[in-house]
């Protein structure tokens, strides 16, 4: 259960990161509200997961999911560069996160 919550919390990290960008410095109310709700839920889920998952593993997995998710949204939706080196680097992050879960 903790791993499922951690994955959802990592996805919510992507949500709040994109909402933060879309809030334009908290000048837009709806993205600002989405940011706040997603941030609280993401942190609460991380806190719950860390009750049974070691902090080094849990935090790294949470950050990895959020970073990869945010980069993918940036490349597919926001028009950021999707160059081969960037994609290869994202694959390295994914391999690292999978390794942390596998060797947990």
C-alpha positions as CSV (number, residue, x, y, z in Angstrom):
1,X,0.0,0.0,0.0
2,X,2.8,2.4,0.9
3,X,4.4,2.0,-2.6
4,X,1.1,2.8,-4.3
5,X,0.6,5.9,-2.2
6,X,4.2,6.9,-3.0
7,X,3.6,6.6,-6.7
8,X,0.4,8.7,-6.6
9,X,2.3,11.2,-4.5
10,X,5.0,11.4,-7.1
11,X,2.4,12.0,-9.8
12,X,0.9,14.7,-7.6
13,X,4.3,16.3,-7.5
14,X,4.1,16.6,-11.3
15,X,0.6,18.2,-10.9
16,X,1.8,20.8,-8.5
17,X,4.9,21.6,-10.4
18,X,2.9,22.3,-13.6
19,X,0.2,24.2,-11.7
20,X,3.0,26.3,-10.1
21,X,4.2,27.3,-13.6
22,X,0.7,27.9,-14.8
23,X,-0.1,30.1,-11.8
24,X,2.3,32.8,-13.1
25,X,3.6,33.7,-9.7
26,X,0.3,32.9,-8.0
27,X,-1.5,35.6,-10.0
28,X,-4.0,33.1,-11.4
29,X,-6.4,31.6,-8.8
30,X,-7.3,28.2,-10.3
31,X,-3.8,27.0,-11.0
32,X,-2.8,28.5,-7.6
33,X,-5.5,26.4,-5.9
34,X,-4.6,23.3,-7.8
35,X,-1.0,23.9,-6.7
36,X,-1.9,24.1,-3.1
37,X,-4.2,21.1,-3.0
38,X,-1.8,18.9,-5.0
39,X,1.2,20.0,-2.8
40,X,-0.6,19.1,0.4
41,X,-1.8,15.8,-0.9
42,X,1.6,15.0,-2.3
43,X,3.4,15.7,0.9
44,X,0.8,13.9,3.0
45,X,1.2,10.8,0.8
46,X,4.9,11.0,1.0
47,X,4.7,11.3,4.8
48,X,2.4,8.2,4.9
49,X,4.7,6.2,2.7
50,X,7.7,7.0,4.7
51,X,6.2,5.2,7.7
52,X,7.3,1.9,6.1
53,X,9.6,2.9,3.3
54,X,13.1,4.1,4.2
55,X,13.4,7.9,3.8
56,X,16.3,7.7,1.3
57,X,14.5,5.4,-1.0
58,X,11.1,6.9,-0.6
59,X,12.2,10.5,-1.1
60,X,14.4,9.6,-4.1
61,X,11.5,7.6,-5.8
62,X,9.0,10.5,-5.1
63,X,11.4,13.1,-6.6
64,X,12.2,10.9,-9.5
65,X,8.6,10.3,-10.4
66,X,7.9,14.0,-10.1
67,X,10.9,15.1,-12.1
68,X,10.3,12.6,-14.9
69,X,6.6,13.4,-15.0
70,X,7.2,17.1,-15.1
71,X,9.8,16.8,-17.8
72,X,7.5,14.6,-19.9
73,X,4.6,17.1,-19.6
74,X,7.1,19.9,-20.4
75,X,8.2,18.1,-23.6
76,X,4.8,16.8,-24.7
77,X,2.4,19.6,-23.7
78,X,4.5,22.8,-23.1
79,X,6.8,22.6,-26.1
80,X,10.1,22.0,-24.3
81,X,12.9,20.3,-26.1
82,X,12.6,16.6,-26.5
83,X,16.1,16.0,-27.7
84,X,17.7,12.5,-27.5
85,X,20.1,13.5,-24.7
86,X,17.3,14.7,-22.6
87,X,15.3,11.6,-23.2
88,X,18.3,9.4,-22.4
89,X,18.8,11.3,-19.1
90,X,15.2,10.7,-18.2
91,X,15.7,7.0,-18.9
92,X,18.6,7.0,-16.5
93,X,16.4,8.5,-13.8
94,X,13.7,5.9,-14.4
95,X,16.3,3.1,-14.2
96,X,17.6,4.6,-10.9
97,X,14.1,4.8,-9.4
98,X,13.3,1.2,-10.6
99,X,16.6,0.1,-9.0
100,X,15.7,1.7,-5.7
101,X,12.4,-0.1,-5.7
102,X,13.9,-3.4,-6.8
103,X,16.7,-3.4,-4.2
104,X,14.5,-2.0,-1.4
